């Protein structure tokens, strides 16, 4: 059973995934931003799997 909290985490995870993809496709991607977004995404993934 999925809780509202888990659904919110998964939505944030998907949003981060989209932001990473958008940044990668820019003419001059910001690698520091991408690294930060990936770290945020990993933390969310860990929190999701803990529930």
PDB file of N, H, CA, C and O in Angstrom:
ATOM      1  N   UNK A   1       0.840  -1.183   0.000  1.00  0.00           N
ATOM      2  CA  UNK A   1       0.000   0.000   0.000  1.00  0.00           C
ATOM      3  C   UNK A   1       0.888   1.250   0.000  1.00  0.00           C
ATOM      4  O   UNK A   1       1.874   1.340   0.731  1.00  0.00           O
ATOM      5  N   UNK A   2       0.512   2.178  -0.821  1.00  0.00           N
ATOM      6  H   UNK A   2      -0.289   2.105  -1.415  1.00  0.00           H
ATOM      7  CA  UNK A   2       1.311   3.382  -0.975  1.00  0.00           C
ATOM      8  C   UNK A   2       0.717   4.515  -0.142  1.00  0.00           C
ATOM      9  O   UNK A   2      -0.483   4.786  -0.186  1.00  0.00           O
ATOM     10  N   UNK A   3       1.585   5.157   0.609  1.00  0.00           N
ATOM     11  H   UNK A   3       2.560   4.937   0.645  1.00  0.00           H
ATOM     12  CA  UNK A   3       1.125   6.282   1.420  1.00  0.00           C
ATOM     13  C   UNK A   3       1.279   7.578   0.638  1.00  0.00           C
ATOM     14  O   UNK A   3       1.961   7.627  -0.386  1.00  0.00           O
ATOM     15  N   UNK A   4       0.640   8.616   1.134  1.00  0.00           N
ATOM     16  H   UNK A   4       0.087   8.577   1.966  1.00  0.00           H
ATOM     17  CA  UNK A   4       0.757   9.924   0.490  1.00  0.00           C
ATOM     18  C   UNK A   4       2.206  10.415   0.561  1.00  0.00           C
ATOM     19  O   UNK A   4       2.708  11.044  -0.370  1.00  0.00           O
ATOM     20  N   UNK A   5       2.864  10.115   1.681  1.00  0.00           N
ATOM     21  H   UNK A   5       2.456   9.604   2.437  1.00  0.00           H
ATOM     22  CA  UNK A   5       4.259  10.528   1.836  1.00  0.00           C
ATOM     23  C   UNK A   5       5.138   9.867   0.780  1.00  0.00           C
ATOM     24  O   UNK A   5       5.957  10.526   0.140  1.00  0.00           O
ATOM     25  N   UNK A   6       4.962   8.566   0.604  1.00  0.00           N
ATOM     26  H   UNK A   6       4.296   8.031   1.124  1.00  0.00           H
ATOM     27  CA  UNK A   6       5.757   7.836  -0.397  1.00  0.00           C
ATOM     28  C   UNK A   6       5.463   8.360  -1.802  1.00  0.00           C
ATOM     29  O   UNK A   6       6.377   8.505  -2.613  1.00  0.00           O
ATOM     30  N   UNK A   7       4.212   8.639  -2.086  1.00  0.00           N
ATOM     31  H   UNK A   7       3.470   8.521  -1.426  1.00  0.00           H
ATOM     32  CA  UNK A   7       3.843   9.180  -3.394  1.00  0.00           C
ATOM     33  C   UNK A   7       4.510  10.534  -3.631  1.00  0.00           C
ATOM     34  O   UNK A   7       4.971  10.820  -4.736  1.00  0.00           O
ATOM     35  N   UNK A   8       4.558  11.354  -2.599  1.00  0.00           N
ATOM     36  H   UNK A   8       4.183  11.121  -1.702  1.00  0.00           H
ATOM     37  CA  UNK A   8       5.198  12.663  -2.718  1.00  0.00           C
ATOM     38  C   UNK A   8       6.697  12.497  -2.975  1.00  0.00           C
ATOM     39  O   UNK A   8       7.271  13.212  -3.797  1.00  0.00           O
ATOM     40  N   UNK A   9       7.326  11.558  -2.276  1.00  0.00           N
ATOM     41  H   UNK A   9       6.860  10.978  -1.608  1.00  0.00           H
ATOM     42  CA  UNK A   9       8.751  11.302  -2.484  1.00  0.00           C
ATOM     43  C   UNK A   9       9.018  10.832  -3.912  1.00  0.00           C
ATOM     44  O   UNK A   9       9.977  11.265  -4.550  1.00  0.00           O
ATOM     45  N   UNK A  10       8.163   9.944  -4.402  1.00  0.00           N
ATOM     46  H   UNK A  10       7.383   9.591  -3.884  1.00  0.00           H
ATOM     47  CA  UNK A  10       8.333   9.441  -5.768  1.00  0.00           C
ATOM     48  C   UNK A  10       8.131  10.549  -6.795  1.00  0.00           C
ATOM     49  O   UNK A  10       8.808  10.571  -7.823  1.00  0.00           O
ATOM     50  N   UNK A  11       7.214  11.461  -6.529  1.00  0.00           N
ATOM     51  H   UNK A  11       6.665  11.443  -5.694  1.00  0.00           H
ATOM     52  CA  UNK A  11       7.001  12.588  -7.437  1.00  0.00           C
ATOM     53  C   UNK A  11       8.230  13.503  -7.449  1.00  0.00           C
ATOM     54  O   UNK A  11       8.643  13.976  -8.508  1.00  0.00           O
ATOM     55  N   UNK A  12       8.809  13.749  -6.276  1.00  0.00           N
ATOM     56  H   UNK A  12       8.474  13.365  -5.416  1.00  0.00           H
ATOM     57  CA  UNK A  12      10.028  14.569  -6.205  1.00  0.00           C
ATOM     58  C   UNK A  12      11.175  13.877  -6.926  1.00  0.00           C
ATOM     59  O   UNK A  12      11.977  14.526  -7.596  1.00  0.00           O
ATOM     60  N   UNK A  13      11.252  12.554  -6.787  1.00  0.00           N
ATOM     61  H   UNK A  13      10.600  12.026  -6.242  1.00  0.00           H
ATOM     62  CA  UNK A  13      12.298  11.766  -7.442  1.00  0.00           C
ATOM     63  C   UNK A  13      12.176  11.903  -8.961  1.00  0.00           C
ATOM     64  O   UNK A  13      13.173  12.105  -9.655  1.00  0.00           O
ATOM     65  N   UNK A  14      10.959  11.794  -9.465  1.00  0.00           N
ATOM     66  H   UNK A  14      10.149  11.630  -8.902  1.00  0.00           H
ATOM     67  CA  UNK A  14      10.725  11.922 -10.909  1.00  0.00           C
ATOM     68  C   UNK A  14      11.055  13.338 -11.391  1.00  0.00           C
ATOM     69  O   UNK A  14      11.598  13.513 -12.481  1.00  0.00           O
ATOM     70  N   UNK A  15      10.728  14.339 -10.583  1.00  0.00           N
ATOM     71  H   UNK A  15      10.287  14.197  -9.697  1.00  0.00           H
ATOM     72  CA  UNK A  15      11.037  15.725 -10.943  1.00  0.00           C
ATOM     73  C   UNK A  15      12.548  15.938 -11.024  1.00  0.00           C
ATOM     74  O   UNK A  15      13.039  16.589 -11.947  1.00  0.00           O
ATOM     75  N   UNK A  16      13.279  15.391 -10.063  1.00  0.00           N
ATOM     76  H   UNK A  16      12.880  14.862  -9.314  1.00  0.00           H
ATOM     77  CA  UNK A  16      14.735  15.505 -10.092  1.00  0.00           C
ATOM     78  C   UNK A  16      15.299  14.819 -11.329  1.00  0.00           C
ATOM     79  O   UNK A  16      16.224  15.331 -11.961  1.00  0.00           O
ATOM     80  N   UNK A  17      14.743  13.665 -11.673  1.00  0.00           N
ATOM     81  H   UNK A  17      13.992  13.250 -11.160  1.00  0.00           H
ATOM     82  CA  UNK A  17      15.168  12.938 -12.862  1.00  0.00           C
ATOM     83  C   UNK A  17      14.995  13.810 -14.106  1.00  0.00           C
ATOM     84  O   UNK A  17      15.872  13.856 -14.969  1.00  0.00           O
ATOM     85  N   UNK A  18      13.868  14.492 -14.188  1.00  0.00           N
ATOM     86  H   UNK A  18      13.155  14.454 -13.488  1.00  0.00           H
ATOM     87  CA  UNK A  18      13.598  15.373 -15.330  1.00  0.00           C
ATOM     88  C   UNK A  18      14.546  16.564 -15.344  1.00  0.00           C
ATOM     89  O   UNK A  18      15.034  16.956 -16.403  1.00  0.00           O
ATOM     90  N   UNK A  19      14.811  17.149 -14.166  1.00  0.00           N
ATOM     91  H   UNK A  19      14.414  16.831 -13.305  1.00  0.00           H
ATOM     92  CA  UNK A  19      15.734  18.287 -14.098  1.00  0.00           C
ATOM     93  C   UNK A  19      17.149  17.883 -14.521  1.00  0.00           C
ATOM     94  O   UNK A  19      17.843  18.644 -15.195  1.00  0.00           O
ATOM     95  N   UNK A  20      17.568  16.680 -14.120  1.00  0.00           N
ATOM     96  H   UNK A  20      17.004  16.062 -13.573  1.00  0.00           H
ATOM     97  CA  UNK A  20      18.888  16.178 -14.516  1.00  0.00           C
ATOM     98  C   UNK A  20      18.938  16.018 -16.034  1.00  0.00           C
ATOM     99  O   UNK A  20      19.899  16.435 -16.681  1.00  0.00           O
ATOM    100  N   UNK A  21      17.903  15.417 -16.588  1.00  0.00           N
ATOM    101  H   UNK A  21      17.123  15.078 -16.062  1.00  0.00           H
ATOM    102  CA  UNK A  21      17.856  15.204 -18.036  1.00  0.00           C
ATOM    103  C   UNK A  21      17.846  16.528 -18.790  1.00  0.00           C
ATOM    104  O   UNK A  21      18.537  16.679 -19.797  1.00  0.00           O
ATOM    105  N   UNK A  22      17.063  17.485 -18.304  1.00  0.00           N
ATOM    106  H   UNK A  22      16.502  17.363 -17.485  1.00  0.00           H
ATOM    107  CA  UNK A  22      17.011  18.808 -18.940  1.00  0.00           C
ATOM    108  C   UNK A  22      18.384  19.471 -18.922  1.00  0.00           C
ATOM    109  O   UNK A  22      18.825  20.034 -19.924  1.00  0.00           O
ATOM    110  N   UNK A  23      19.054  19.400 -17.775  1.00  0.00           N
ATOM    111  H   UNK A  23      18.695  18.943 -16.961  1.00  0.00           H
ATOM    112  CA  UNK A  23      20.365  20.042 -17.646  1.00  0.00           C
ATOM    113  C   UNK A  23      21.395  19.377 -18.554  1.00  0.00           C
ATOM    114  O   UNK A  23      22.236  20.058 -19.142  1.00  0.00           O
ATOM    115  N   UNK A  24      21.336  18.075 -18.670  1.00  0.00           N
ATOM    116  H   UNK A  24      20.654  17.522 -18.192  1.00  0.00           H
ATOM    117  CA  UNK A  24      22.285  17.343 -19.528  1.00  0.00           C
ATOM    118  C   UNK A  24      22.157  17.733 -20.993  1.00  0.00           C
ATOM    119  O   UNK A  24      23.129  17.683 -21.746  1.00  0.00           O
ATOM    120  N   UNK A  25      20.949  18.122 -21.389  1.00  0.00           N
ATOM    121  H   UNK A  25      20.160  18.163 -20.777  1.00  0.00           H
ATOM    122  CA  UNK A  25      20.706  18.438 -22.794  1.00  0.00           C
ATOM    123  C   UNK A  25      20.903  19.916 -23.138  1.00  0.00           C
ATOM    124  O   UNK A  25      20.674  20.327 -24.275  1.00  0.00           O
ATOM    125  N   UNK A  26      21.326  20.706 -22.163  1.00  0.00           N
ATOM    126  H   UNK A  26      21.512  20.372 -21.239  1.00  0.00           H
ATOM    127  CA  UNK A  26      21.647  22.100 -22.448  1.00  0.00           C
ATOM    128  C   UNK A  26      22.965  22.158 -23.217  1.00  0.00           C
ATOM    129  O   UNK A  26      23.773  21.233 -23.124  1.00  0.00           O
ATOM    130  N   UNK A  27      23.193  23.226 -23.972  1.00  0.00           N
ATOM    131  H   UNK A  27      22.537  23.977 -24.048  1.00  0.00           H
ATOM    132  CA  UNK A  27      24.453  23.352 -24.721  1.00  0.00           C
ATOM    133  C   UNK A  27      25.701  23.279 -23.828  1.00  0.00           C
ATOM    134  O   UNK A  27      26.705  22.681 -24.214  1.00  0.00           O
ATOM    135  N   UNK A  28      25.635  23.884 -22.642  1.00  0.00           N
ATOM    136  H   UNK A  28      24.819  24.370 -22.329  1.00  0.00           H
ATOM    137  CA  UNK A  28      26.766  23.820 -21.709  1.00  0.00           C
ATOM    138  C   UNK A  28      26.218  23.427 -20.331  1.00  0.00           C
ATOM    139  O   UNK A  28      25.975  24.292 -19.490  1.00  0.00           O
ATOM    140  N   UNK A  29      26.025  22.128 -20.103  1.00  0.00           N
ATOM    141  H   UNK A  29      26.223  21.425 -20.787  1.00  0.00           H
ATOM    142  CA  UNK A  29      25.437  21.693 -18.828  1.00  0.00           C
ATOM    143  C   UNK A  29      26.308  22.057 -17.630  1.00  0.00           C
ATOM    144  O   UNK A  29      27.536  22.041 -17.710  1.00  0.00           O
ATOM    145  N   UNK A  30      25.667  22.377 -16.547  1.00  0.00           N
ATOM    146  H   UNK A  30      24.669  22.390 -16.482  1.00  0.00           H
ATOM    147  CA  UNK A  30      26.337  22.708 -15.287  1.00  0.00           C
ATOM    148  C   UNK A  30      26.582  21.397 -14.538  1.00  0.00           C
ATOM    149  O   UNK A  30      25.669  20.841 -13.927  1.00  0.00           O
ATOM    150  N   UNK A  31      27.807  20.919 -14.592  1.00  0.00           N
ATOM    151  H   UNK A  31      28.549  21.371 -15.088  1.00  0.00           H
ATOM    152  CA  UNK A  31      28.125  19.619 -13.989  1.00  0.00           C
ATOM    153  C   UNK A  31      27.978  19.636 -12.470  1.00  0.00           C
ATOM    154  O   UNK A  31      27.636  18.617 -11.870  1.00  0.00           O
ATOM    155  N   UNK A  32      28.230  20.771 -11.851  1.00  0.00           N
ATOM    156  H   UNK A  32      28.508  21.599 -12.338  1.00  0.00           H
ATOM    157  CA  UNK A  32      28.048  20.867 -10.394  1.00  0.00           C
ATOM    158  C   UNK A  32      26.570  20.759 -10.026  1.00  0.00           C
ATOM    159  O   UNK A  32      26.221  20.119  -9.034  1.00  0.00           O
ATOM    160  N   UNK A  33      25.714  21.375 -10.813  1.00  0.00           N
ATOM    161  H   UNK A  33      25.998  21.895 -11.618  1.00  0.00           H
ATOM    162  CA  UNK A  33      24.272  21.274 -10.574  1.00  0.00           C
ATOM    163  C   UNK A  33      23.812  19.842 -10.778  1.00  0.00           C
ATOM    164  O   UNK A  33      23.032  19.323  -9.979  1.00  0.00           O
ATOM    165  N   UNK A  34      24.280  19.204 -11.826  1.00  0.00           N
ATOM    166  H   UNK A  34      24.914  19.626 -12.475  1.00  0.00           H
ATOM    167  CA  UNK A  34      23.906  17.816 -12.089  1.00  0.00           C
ATOM    168  C   UNK A  34      24.330  16.924 -10.923  1.00  0.00           C
ATOM    169  O   UNK A  34      23.554  16.078 -10.480  1.00  0.00           O
ATOM    170  N   UNK A  35      25.542  17.105 -10.426  1.00  0.00           N
ATOM    171  H   UNK A  35      26.173  17.793 -10.786  1.00  0.00           H
ATOM    172  CA  UNK A  35      26.029  16.305  -9.298  1.00  0.00           C
ATOM    173  C   UNK A  35      25.153  16.530  -8.062  1.00  0.00           C
ATOM    174  O   UNK A  35      24.829  15.580  -7.349  1.00  0.00           O
ATOM    175  N   UNK A  36      24.772  17.783  -7.810  1.00  0.00           N
ATOM    176  H   UNK A  36      25.036  18.555  -8.389  1.00  0.00           H
ATOM    177  CA  UNK A  36      23.919  18.086  -6.665  1.00  0.00           C
ATOM    178  C   UNK A  36      22.538  17.443  -6.822  1.00  0.00           C
ATOM    179  O   UNK A  36      22.001  16.874  -5.872  1.00  0.00           O
ATOM    180  N   UNK A  37      21.980  17.538  -8.008  1.00  0.00           N
ATOM    181  H   UNK A  37      22.416  18.001  -8.780  1.00  0.00           H
ATOM    182  CA  UNK A  37      20.667  16.932  -8.260  1.00  0.00           C
ATOM    183  C   UNK A  37      20.723  15.422  -8.089  1.00  0.00           C
ATOM    184  O   UNK A  37      19.790  14.822  -7.555  1.00  0.00           O
ATOM    185  N   UNK A  38      21.809  14.805  -8.539  1.00  0.00           N
ATOM    186  H   UNK A  38      22.567  15.292  -8.973  1.00  0.00           H
ATOM    187  CA  UNK A  38      21.962  13.357  -8.389  1.00  0.00           C
ATOM    188  C   UNK A  38      22.043  12.954  -6.917  1.00  0.00           C
ATOM    189  O   UNK A  38      21.492  11.928  -6.518  1.00  0.00           O
ATOM    190  N   UNK A  39      22.730  13.763  -6.115  1.00  0.00           N
ATOM    191  H   UNK A  39      23.178  14.597  -6.439  1.00  0.00           H
ATOM    192  CA  UNK A  39      22.820  13.479  -4.682  1.00  0.00           C
ATOM    193  C   UNK A  39      21.441  13.571  -4.033  1.00  0.00           C
ATOM    194  O   UNK A  39      21.071  12.734  -3.209  1.00  0.00           O
ATOM    195  N   UNK A  40      20.689  14.603  -4.418  1.00  0.00           N
ATOM    196  H   UNK A  40      20.989  15.282  -5.087  1.00  0.00           H
ATOM    197  CA  UNK A  40      19.336  14.753  -3.883  1.00  0.00           C
ATOM    198  C   UNK A  40      18.473  13.559  -4.284  1.00  0.00           C
ATOM    199  O   UNK A  40      17.700  13.037  -3.481  1.00  0.00           O
ATOM    200  N   UNK A  41      18.616  13.143  -5.522  1.00  0.00           N
ATOM    201  H   UNK A  41      19.244  13.567  -6.175  1.00  0.00           H
ATOM    202  CA  UNK A  41      17.836  12.017  -6.033  1.00  0.00           C
ATOM    203  C   UNK A  41      18.187  10.732  -5.273  1.00  0.00           C
ATOM    204  O   UNK A  41      17.301   9.946  -4.938  1.00  0.00           O
ATOM    205  N   UNK A  42      19.469  10.522  -5.005  1.00  0.00           N
ATOM    206  H   UNK A  42      20.189  11.161  -5.277  1.00  0.00           H
ATOM    207  CA  UNK A  42      19.898   9.338  -4.265  1.00  0.00           C
ATOM    208  C   UNK A  42      19.322   9.343  -2.850  1.00  0.00           C
ATOM    209  O   UNK A  42      18.855   8.313  -2.364  1.00  0.00           O
ATOM    210  N   UNK A  43      19.355  10.511  -2.183  1.00  0.00           N
ATOM    211  H   UNK A  43      19.734  11.348  -2.577  1.00  0.00           H
ATOM    212  CA  UNK A  43      18.788  10.593  -0.829  1.00  0.00           C
ATOM    213  C   UNK A  43      17.298  10.257  -0.845  1.00  0.00           C
ATOM    214  O   UNK A  43      16.801   9.558   0.038  1.00  0.00           O
ATOM    215  N   UNK A  44      16.594  10.760  -1.854  1.00  0.00           N
ATOM    216  H   UNK A  44      16.998  11.327  -2.571  1.00  0.00           H
ATOM    217  CA  UNK A  44      15.163  10.438  -1.969  1.00  0.00           C
ATOM    218  C   UNK A  44      14.946   8.953  -2.204  1.00  0.00           C
ATOM    219  O   UNK A  44      14.047   8.352  -1.616  1.00  0.00           O
ATOM    220  N   UNK A  45      15.764   8.363  -3.060  1.00  0.00           N
ATOM    221  H   UNK A  45      16.494   8.851  -3.538  1.00  0.00           H
ATOM    222  CA  UNK A  45      15.631   6.939  -3.356  1.00  0.00           C
ATOM    223  C   UNK A  45      15.839   6.114  -2.086  1.00  0.00           C
ATOM    224  O   UNK A  45      15.116   5.150  -1.834  1.00  0.00           O
ATOM    225  N   UNK A  46      16.837   6.505  -1.290  1.00  0.00           N
ATOM    226  H   UNK A  46      17.425   7.288  -1.495  1.00  0.00           H
ATOM    227  CA  UNK A  46      17.085   5.809  -0.025  1.00  0.00           C
ATOM    228  C   UNK A  46      15.907   5.956   0.919  1.00  0.00           C
ATOM    229  O   UNK A  46      15.529   4.997   1.592  1.00  0.00           O
ATOM    230  N   UNK A  47      15.325   7.136   0.977  1.00  0.00           N
ATOM    231  H   UNK A  47      15.632   7.915   0.430  1.00  0.00           H
ATOM    232  CA  UNK A  47      14.169   7.356   1.853  1.00  0.00           C
ATOM    233  C   UNK A  47      12.965   6.554   1.361  1.00  0.00           C
ATOM    234  O   UNK A  47      12.216   6.005   2.169  1.00  0.00           O
ATOM    235  N   UNK A  48      12.778   6.483   0.055  1.00  0.00           N
ATOM    236  H   UNK A  48      13.387   6.928  -0.601  1.00  0.00           H
ATOM    237  CA  UNK A  48      11.663   5.718  -0.509  1.00  0.00           C
ATOM    238  C   UNK A  48      11.828   4.236  -0.162  1.00  0.00           C
ATOM    239  O   UNK A  48      10.869   3.584   0.249  1.00  0.00           O
ATOM    240  N   UNK A  49      13.023   3.713  -0.325  1.00  0.00           N
ATOM    241  H   UNK A  49      13.803   4.242  -0.660  1.00  0.00           H
ATOM    242  CA  UNK A  49      13.230   2.289  -0.072  1.00  0.00           C
ATOM    243  C   UNK A  49      13.154   1.953   1.415  1.00  0.00           C
ATOM    244  O   UNK A  49      12.924   0.799   1.777  1.00  0.00           O
ATOM    245  N   UNK A  50      13.343   2.945   2.275  1.00  0.00           N
ATOM    246  H   UNK A  50      13.530   3.883   1.982  1.00  0.00           H
ATOM    247  CA  UNK A  50      13.228   2.724   3.714  1.00  0.00           C
ATOM    248  C   UNK A  50      11.767   2.574   4.157  1.00  0.00           C
ATOM    249  O   UNK A  50      11.492   2.037   5.231  1.00  0.00           O
ATOM    250  N   UNK A  51      10.855   3.039   3.343  1.00  0.00           N
ATOM    251  H   UNK A  51      11.079   3.475   2.471  1.00  0.00           H
ATOM    252  CA  UNK A  51       9.413   2.952   3.694  1.00  0.00           C
ATOM    253  C   UNK A  51       8.790   1.714   3.149  1.00  0.00           C
ATOM    254  O   UNK A  51       7.597   1.484   3.348  1.00  0.00           O
TER     255      UNK A  51
END
